[in-house]
Amino acid sequence: MNLKISGHHLEVTPALRAYVESKLERIKRHFDNVIDVTVTLSVDSLTEKEKRQRAEINLHVRGKDFHVESEAQDMYAAIDLLMDKLDRQVLKHKDKIQDHQHDGIKRYTGPEAEVA
C-alpha cells in the first residue's frame, strides 16, 4: 500500500501522520486489496474566529476508487469523520463484491428438487 499524506496551509506533524496511519489500519482490516492512498489535510480560514479543518482521502483499490471529504473544528475530529465515512463505503463495496460472487449458489435448487 502506497500512503501519501500532504498538508495544505498546514504542517503535517509526526503525531498527525501516526494518527492517520492508525485509523487506516481499520480500513486495511476490512479490505486488504488497497493499492494507493492519498490523504490531504488542510485549514481553510473563513474568518479570524472560525477556522475550518478539512480532511480528504483518495483510496484506490482493485476495480474502484473512493473519494471522501470531511470538515470539523478540530483536525482529529475531521480525520475521525473521514475514516467513518470511508469505512462505510469500503464495507458496502466489499458486500457488493461478495454478494456478486455467490449469486449463482443461491439459485441452485439441489438434487432433492429433481426427485420431487
Helices and strands as residue ranges (DSSP letters): E 2-8, H 14-30, E 34-45, E 51-61, E 64-72, H 75-101, H 103-106, H 111-115
